[in-house]
Amino acid sequence: MTDEYERSAEFVDVMLAPPWAALGPPLSAALRGITGPVVDVGAGGGHGTRVIAEALPEAEIVAVEPSPALRSVLLSRVSESARLRDRVTVLPEHLLEATLPDRLGAVVAMNVLGHFDAAGRQAIWAMLADRLLPGGRAVLNLQPPAEPVAVPETRFADVRIGRRRYEGWGRAEPAGPDSIIWDMTYRTYDGDRPAGEVAAHYRWWVLDERRLKEELGEHGLALSPTGPAEAGMYVIERGGA
């Protein structure tokens, strides 16, 4: 199994901290009132797992993360917290291969849906329709671009830790009718002096709101926006909920 984050994991977790400061409050609000187990899809290093745990202090959480590099961060983050280690289970499989609870209160899929092609998404929607408890929901976000277009190189992160500064850059090119290839570059600076550079590449399946609604409708699921518009966040519930 290829780990797309093998080379970039040391940068990804620290660079996700600022975006999660913005995503955390609307995610907490979207989960209000949930009972039953919660699945954190593509949990990464656990930023979202902590948000879920704080929003739902009694919930069992299943954090699914197939990347060994990111999972090592996740396991460390969970194990060092007494509030997490007794109720967070970390699974190494891909979501559609993992053994999950039969009934689910919520599924959280933040910053991850683009890793699933159309067939994979259909399997996820079928799982939601089958396993969500009454009143249960899924929360996810759609990240740009929504179409397979070129994205010019852009700096998306600039983080200082100690004497070193870390920059994250990304550019993308179309890779067929419904996906793009991201070319990521992570640069390290010691003061103003370049101290290292790591490149990573991965395919991302693009999706817009209209198509997402159509896919969900085939499974009797409804979509509604949540949180600030710039977050691109949505709640999925059973139709008529």
GIKA-V592943 format. One record per backbone hydrogen bond with DSSP energy under -0.5 kcal/mol. CO is the residue of the C=O (numbers start at 1). NH is the residue of the N-H. If there is no record, write none. Layout:
CO | NH
CO | NH
This chain:
2 | 4
3 | 6
5 | 9
8 | 11
8 | 12
9 | 13
11 | 15
12 | 16
13 | 17
14 | 17
15 | 19
16 | 20
17 | 21
18 | 21
18 | 22
19 | 22
19 | 23
20 | 24
22 | 26
23 | 27
24 | 28
25 | 29
26 | 30
27 | 31
29 | 32
31 | 34
37 | 105
37 | 106
38 | 40
38 | 62
39 | 41
39 | 108
40 | 43
40 | 64
43 | 46
46 | 50
47 | 51
48 | 52
49 | 53
50 | 54
51 | 55
52 | 56
56 | 59
60 | 38
61 | 63
61 | 89
62 | 40
62 | 64
63 | 65
63 | 91
64 | 42
64 | 43
66 | 68
67 | 71
68 | 72
69 | 73
70 | 74
71 | 75
72 | 76
73 | 77
74 | 78
75 | 79
76 | 80
78 | 81
78 | 85
80 | 82
81 | 84
81 | 85
82 | 86
84 | 87
84 | 88
87 | 61
87 | 89
89 | 63
89 | 91
91 | 65
94 | 97
94 | 98
95 | 98
98 | 100
104 | 133
105 | 137
106 | 39
107 | 109
107 | 139
108 | 41
109 | 141
112 | 115
113 | 116
114 | 205
117 | 121
118 | 122
119 | 123
120 | 124
121 | 125
122 | 126
123 | 127
124 | 128
125 | 129
126 | 130
127 | 131
128 | 132
131 | 104
133 | 136
137 | 107
138 | 236
139 | 109
140 | 234
141 | 143
147 | 149
151 | 172
154 | 156
154 | 170
157 | 168
159 | 166
161 | 164
163 | 191
164 | 161
165 | 189
166 | 159
167 | 187
168 | 156
168 | 157
169 | 185
170 | 154
171 | 183
172 | 151
173 | 181
176 | 179
178 | 206
179 | 175
180 | 182
180 | 204
181 | 173
182 | 184
182 | 202
183 | 171
184 | 200
185 | 169
185 | 187
186 | 198
187 | 167
188 | 195
188 | 196
189 | 165
189 | 191
190 | 192
190 | 193
193 | 190
196 | 188
198 | 186
200 | 184
202 | 182
204 | 180
204 | 206
208 | 212
209 | 213
210 | 214
211 | 215
212 | 216
213 | 217
214 | 218
216 | 219
216 | 221
217 | 220
220 | 239
222 | 237
224 | 235
226 | 233
228 | 231
228 | 232
228 | 233
229 | 232
232 | 142
233 | 226
234 | 140
235 | 224
236 | 138
237 | 222
238 | 241
